[in-house]
Amino acid sequence: MKNLNKLRNKLSALLVLALILVSFQKTKACTPMAIPTLSVISVSGGSLNLTWVSNTAWACTYVIELELECLNTNFDGVAPFFVSNSITKPNTQPMNYPVWAINLATLCPGTTYKFRARENNIGGFTPSGWTPTYTFTTPGSFILPIIQPMPNPTICPTNTTQLTAQLQNACGPGSITYSWSPALGLSCSTCSNPIASPTNQTTYTVTVQGGSLSCWTATNAVTVYTSSGSAQVLATATQVSCSNSVAVISLTTAGSASVPASVVWSPAPQSISGNSLVGTGFPSGVVTVTVVDVVGCVKTVTINILPAPPPVSYTIVNLTGSNSITCTNPTINLAVISNYTYGPLTYSWTSPSFTSNTQTVSISAPIPTLTLLGIDLTTNCFLQNTLSIGINTTAPTNTVNPTTQVITCNSGAPVTFSGTVTNPTVNVQHDWYSPLNPLPGGVPIATSNNTISILSGAIPPGVYTLVTTNLVNGCTSQKTVTVTSLSAWPTFSLSSPTNFSVGCAPLNSTTISIINPVSTQTPPATCSYTFLAPTFTGVVTPSVVLGNNSSTTTTLPGTWTVIVQDNSNFCRTTIQVPVLQNTVAPNVSAFMITQTLTCRTPTFVGTGTTTTPFTSITWNVPSTPPTLSTPTLVIGDPANGPNTSTTALTYANFTVVATNSLNACQSTSVVTINQNFKPPISSPTISIATPTAIYCTGAYAPVVLTTGNSTTTSGGGALAFVVNPCWEGPSPQTPTCGPSSYSCYVPGVYSLTIEDNYNGCLKTGTVNVLDRTQPPVITEPVAQATLDCGTSQATMILALTGTMTGGVKYLIDYYPHGAAFSPTNAITHNINPILSGTSSSTINVSEPGLYFYTVTNTLTGCKANGTVEVVPGDLNANFEANPSVGYAPLTVNFTNLSSTSLSSNSIITVWSFGNGTSQTTTSNINTSSIYNAPGSYTVMIISTKGTCVDTAYRVVLAEMPSKLEVPNIFTPNGDGSNDVFFLKVAGIGEIHAIIHDRWGNKVYETNSATGNIAWEGKNFQGAECSAGVYFYIITAKGKDGKEYSSKGNVTLMR
């Protein structure tokens, strides 16, 4: 039955096959395609001419597909292809395709190409296989396309330059592609003419590749140099002054700005000359000049143009009160006083007889022309005044008549002398002096009279003097008259401590004293005296003795009569003395250049003056001591007054005191001195348009400081404004004055000092420009990561130390070929270089090798570099045996310490214990084994994880147990046999042995750590013991801890 079924199945299969064959014969169906054959190939007429033969058994509609490639390019089998005209085969015989001409006009001339072909059915059958590879060369000569050489530009790091790849001799179909490397700093890395903006010198390589069938590549390189420039620009200003009506700014350029590309003035001057380096005609204020050098770097300088200065003003003060030299004022004192505060004035006095540069001069000779020039050297503004100093020293012309008279004592007859002045006739004064009170220093006995009547017998004989004074110039002329007598007159002189005047306290009284009264008789007689007050109207009785007081003190002014009498002949010498009342206060005034102390004039000289003779000048000051005995003082000096204040506007009162030495009368003048030391407010501010700290990009983007809210507080009105801002910073910053802004390139404390134009006070403000140039601190700049056994990734941890302001980017710059990254942007460059890379500090990589990376602070641009070496993981097989030494039978526990570089997990370990047993463990499972017999056993493990394998060995020592046996006889006779009392031991550590003779004497004792004893049969003195029986006591301890105690006899034989 089974065989019948098989036969039935075979018959069915044959029937089906027959039906298929019949059907095929009727329809001539397409058959699978065969590889065509190339029968003819030629290149002519600008075409590739091909004749193909179809080898397909039965064809429908077939075509030839031809894949054309450059000779050195691999076929990829991907359309599009060149396609021939189709054919339809009528039978199974090979059949030629029509000649196929492929136009070669689009291909590069003189170039060898390759091609292959296959047959394909339009109806959807599977194409045939590919033919062998054929080659052909296009007609003509091949000229290699090249990129024209490009100039190597130099740019400022903040600027850009366009790169140009100019291609020559290009050929072939398809689109040309451009590739620039590196892409960092380029606007496009696949453009023909990208914009480059590198921050450092960079060499860009461009590779230009023809289209799909161009078969050529051209390359060239260009280096873009970056330079911050060596531009040096110095601006100097000729300010508006009295000799210069317009402000001029001149630029001196050097370095890369020697011939600047452009100069921009702001504000613009009225005119520009000198290759745009000289500007003329600027308004007051800050002028900014922007200079662009040859590499495009910008250098900016600022300079302050000051307002036009005010005119110079001063006053010449005559401290003497007269412009002429006279007998009263033989010296003229002139002083200059000015409230001009714009700048210091320099004074110059010139005349035919002298020159001086001081503020005060003293002149004692007439000067027809005296010139004073006051000049402000900073502005060249000046004021010139001319005056003359005259002289008037002409004495009056006077005469006296008669010139001599004779008198007698007590005659009572007057004698008269008359004085006359002829030039001048007005403003003159006459004074008569007696021989008893003569010049110099005497007091006149008559004043302002042309004549004098002398009572004969009332005044003594002698020479009387008439002094005529010109009250205009103080010059005098003198004439004398002589009075003679035959009588003996007493002589004397008078004195008064106040020069016969009463003035102000304490000189409001005076004492009239008779000095040296002498009787002129022979022999001399005694004298008597009397003083007649001005109020006396009586008559002095003649021929009586007068009083004995030779002096009197009085406060009464008027003409006093002083009588000295010779008591023997009663001749009386009478002198009338005018006691003047002089309470006229002296003249006093004070001169100073200003009455306000300021920072510009922190001190000035105050000078007290008077036109009153015999007058001294002192000052009362608000200090200790309160009085200065000099006519001048320095106001503002702390020795003469209080300390100045930056808040109060009143300083102190100073009193100038004039004291007449003749009458003690005083005059005072109080001078109120003000002060204005209010400083301006200096408030330097970091411009919000610039970085707020020094970054690593500071060379191109400095911190810019401005004067901010700096202002004045002096209250000086229109004259109070901030001038001359002066900037200073840490080295190597250059201090500068004038500009309202300042560029900072280094960190540190910067100061701005400003001045109040009104009071000259300065104030310095500071601002701390922080240092943010610290690069990121890589915790481990040279680190190592491990691609561990059995893993596909190594983790690089790029740790930083400390905190940073700003974000962080990590960029892998160099890495092994084929490495994969997670995150993938760890190697991605950004058009902004400081944003290249990833923000993740943990990066996984797939390949061992060396990785270079850059860490960038995205705020400051500061960078740090590090390397990580990714090393393949290692497996360290290791274990411990506990105990490793013991006494059999010994049980040993084994601890598996095997580990890879990073882990001890998933490690497979095969154990061979050395005692004939073995075991396999995973995950570091511990195990044990028993060693029954003494001996040394080597234990081995083989640990594996992934592809890592390692082997480790340990030795286990199972020792024998301890034993101790004592012999009972030994023969120390020197025969070399059994000469020493030894123990039979094994594994013994410490032994203590004592041996006694038969009388109980100890002959031997030892403590041994060697595990045995050696008694040679001698006692402690080294003498040989006699033969006999000895008793021993031995204790010991085995290394296995077993303790022994043995007592017994041993026989010594000789």
Secondary structure, DSSP 4 states (H G I P E B T S, - for coil): -HHHHHHHHHHHHHHHHHHHHHHHHHH---------EEEEEEEETTEEEEEEEE--SS-SEEEEEEEEEETTS-----S--EE---EE-SSSS-EEPPPEEEE-TTSPTT-EEEEEEEEEETTSPPP-PPPPPEEEE-SS-----EEPP----EE-TT--EE----EES--SSS--EEEEE--TTBS-SSSSS-EE--SS-EEEEEEEE--TTT--EEEEEEEEEE-----EEEEEEE--BTTBSS-EEEEEEEGGGSS-SEEEEESPPSEEETTTTEEE---SEEEEEEEE-TTS-EEEEEEEEPPPPPPP--EEEESSS-SEEESS-SSEEEEEE----SS-EEEEEE-SS-EE-SSEEEE-S-EEEEEEEEEETTTTEEEEEEEEEEEE-PPPEEEEE-SEEE--TT---EEEEEEEEEE--SSEEEEEE-TTS-TTTPPPSEES-SEEEEETTTS--EEEEEEEEETTT--EEEEEEEEE-SS---EEEEE-TTSSEE-STTSS-EEEEEEEEE--SSS---EEEEEE-TT--S-PPTTS--BS--EEEE---EEEEEEEEETTT--EEEEEEEEEE--PPPP-EEE-S-SEEESSSS-EEEEEE--STTEEEEEE-SSSSSEE-SSEEEET-TTTSPPP-SS-SEEEEEEEEEEETTT--EEEEEEEEEEE-PPPB-B-EE-TTS-SSB-TTTTTS-EEEE-BT-B--S--GGG--EEEEEEE-STTSPPEES-SEEEE-S-EEEEEEEEETTT--EEEEEEEE-B--PPPEES-SEEEEEE-TT-S-EEEE--EES--SS-EEEEEEE--TT--EESGGGG---SSGGG-SBS-SEEEESS-EEEEEEEEETTT--EEEEEEEEEE--EE--EEEESSEEESSEEEEEEE--EESS--SS-EEEEE-SSS-EEEEETT--EEEEE-SSEEEEEEEEEEETTEEEEEEEEEEEEPPPEEE--SEE--SSSSSS-SB--EEESEEEEEEEEE-TTS-EEEEEEESSS---B-SB-TTSPBPPSEEEEEEEEEEETTS-EEEEEEEEEE--
